[in-house]
């Protein structure tokens, strides 16, 4: 591979971001058909939700991978490098495969455009989705764990054969495209459920859950609920992990250990166990208890209340919604119950579309100092705007021009009994990991694009051909 080929490929993908996010399935179907329908070569667990879906996906991939068969994992966004999005057996797609695969997918899309078979160019996420599915097919993957990019009903991933659909949570997010109520968002996310599937959910808002169950009933999809059919026993908190029992109609397993913290991660693990078991029943395998425990005991999913090296303690978390900020507060209360807020500092940056006020309400309970930095993205919130939201919530507000400068200031403001928390964005945490690990990023801004001009509702595809 020519030294600059990978960089040029990333810049090409970056250029596609000008097309934004275009909900709809017509283009991705056409591109995949041109590629020989690689999505038909594997079966999948399909996962959506406002938060938690990546953690569920990582843990489900670990469990299914315990069969010894190749398992594909498709998630978004990435934190440090684009290939993180596409993995087989938790190994990222090699850079030469990114270069070759993007060229192959882009050529298919260009052919369709020249023939007039599609009415618009393929977007960043459509090219990425097609790349993932094409790579899985070429690697002879039989099982895949596929995370939705945005919503579900019209998401590019909603073309796969998935015996199981997981809806991890529902809250107000991406309201400009998914809708301005939790019911509207639930409608979009429930769109991954199709006849012949089984569903598992941890959704709690009553109106959102009612919408999911209405759609599931119309499609004849049985639903398991976390807290009902799927239950978690008492949790034991240890410095580097938590332990608990999980029970669902197909299994009762004791002493599950995961190196991820917080009650929400116990719930995500239970969703992963239940979904992997239902999927295994559909395709013909069952992971024994001891292999399941071993798989989850070593699962790795970065940026989830992750403790990084250094004193005072340094935590990184990708929380960027009100509910995830509240969950982060619960997690840190378990990990550092005696940490005085006066000695703790938050380093924060986010994209411009986030609900900052309720996020800051939760973070203000953890620390009295907040250091505001720009996220390395064209869609970053300005530090001036973030400062306006922080006033009245944090006694000490500091603005820095970069993550490196902000980290130095936050560390200086952290007392010996406190901690520094870096949060607000996947991209901010990714930049932090690069900084801490001493590896400069070689990649351009590849944050997922914002929403382009949306198609009128009447022209959107509302169903998925099987």
Secondary structure, DSSP 8 states (H G I E B T S, - for coil): --TTHHHHHHHHHHHHGGG-B---SHHHHHHHHHTT-GGGG-EEEEEE-SSSHHHHHHHHHHHHHTTSS-EEEE-S--SS-GGGGEEETTEE--HHHHHHHHHHHHHHHHHHHHHT-SSS---HHHHHHHHHHHHHHHTT--EEEEE-SSSSTT-TTTTS-EEEEEE----S-SHHHH-SSHHHHHHHHGGG--TT-EEEE----HHHHHHHHHHHHHHT-EEEEBTTTBEE---EEETTEEEEEEEETTEEEEEEEES--SHHHHHHHHHHHHHHHHHHHHHT----HHHHHHHHHT---TTSSEEESSSSEEEEE---SHHHHHHHHHHHHHH-TT--GGG-EEEE--BTTS-HHHHHHHHTTT-SEEEE---SSTTB--HHHHHHHHTTT-SEEEE-SSHHHHHHHHHHH--TTSEEEEES-HHHHHHHHHHHHT------------B-S---GGGS--S---
